[in-house]
């Protein structure tokens, strides 16, 4: 049930992006060929947005932003009264703590993003064949 909910929520967000792009382009005032092009644009925008968010989460979980995250934590710790009460004494300790955490699942974002891109390709084929 939890997996289904992840896919459902991500699909609803993608549908909201599609509806927003369609409304901005005022697709109902266009001819059929232009409507297919606008729908292709809308589905592609939703697919790329969702897929890129999934890839960004993957990169973040793999440790690409650990140094930046640690630097922000240390900057915030500089403004504390007692500097010695900081959570991590050095970056290596912070990195070891981060490596012990479980990674977030991202496959659902990539699958939904690819599904929206497949929809965009379908509308693009219809655009060129109508």
SVG drawing of the C-alpha trace seen along z (x, -y; Angstrom):
<svg xmlns="http://www.w3.org/2000/svg" viewBox="-11 -34 49 36">
<polyline fill="none" stroke="black" stroke-width="0.4" points="0.0,0.0 2.8,-2.4 4.5,-1.8 1.2,-2.5 0.7,-5.7 4.2,-6.9 3.4,-6.3 -0.1,-7.9 1.2,-11.1 4.0,-11.5 1.5,-10.9 -0.9,-13.5 2.0,-16.0 2.9,-15.3 -0.8,-15.7 -0.9,-19.1 2.2,-20.2 0.6,-19.0 -2.7,-20.9 -0.7,-24.0 1.2,-24.0 -1.9,-23.2 -3.8,-26.1 -0.9,-28.5 -0.7,-27.7 -4.5,-27.9 -4.7,-24.8 -8.5,-24.9 -8.1,-27.9 -5.8,-26.1 -6.2,-23.7 -5.7,-19.9 -2.1,-19.9 -1.1,-22.7 -3.0,-20.9 -0.9,-17.8 2.3,-19.9 1.2,-21.7 0.3,-18.3 3.7,-17.0 5.4,-20.0 3.3,-19.6 4.0,-15.9 7.7,-16.4 8.0,-19.2 6.3,-17.0 8.5,-14.0 11.7,-16.0 10.8,-17.7 9.9,-14.5 12.8,-12.6 15.3,-15.3 14.1,-15.5 14.5,-11.8 18.1,-12.0 18.9,-14.9 17.7,-12.8 19.9,-9.9 23.0,-12.1 22.3,-13.6 21.9,-10.2 25.2,-9.0 27.1,-11.7 27.6,-14.4 26.5,-17.2 27.9,-15.9 30.7,-18.5 28.3,-21.4 25.8,-20.1 28.6,-19.7 29.8,-23.3 26.4,-24.7 26.1,-22.8 29.5,-24.1 28.5,-27.6 25.4,-27.4 27.5,-26.0 29.7,-29.0 26.8,-31.1 26.1,-28.9 27.1,-29.9 29.0,-26.7 31.0,-25.7 32.2,-22.5 28.6,-21.1 28.7,-20.5 27.3,-17.2 30.3,-16.2 33.9,-16.9 35.1,-16.6 33.9,-15.8 35.0,-12.2 32.7,-11.6 29.9,-13.3 30.5,-11.3 30.5,-8.0 27.2,-8.9 25.7,-9.8 26.9,-6.6 25.0,-4.6 21.7,-6.0 19.4,-4.2 18.9,-5.7 15.5,-6.9 13.7,-5.0 13.7,-6.9 12.7,-4.4 9.1,-5.5 10.1,-9.0 12.2,-7.8 9.4,-5.4 6.7,-8.1 9.0,-10.6 9.7,-8.1 6.0,-7.4 5.3,-11.1 8.2,-11.3 6.7,-8.3 3.4,-10.2 5.2,-13.2 6.7,-11.0 3.2,-9.6 1.8,-13.1 4.8,-14.1 4.2,-11.2 0.6,-12.3 1.7,-15.9 3.8,-14.8 1.2,-12.4 -1.9,-14.5"/>
</svg>
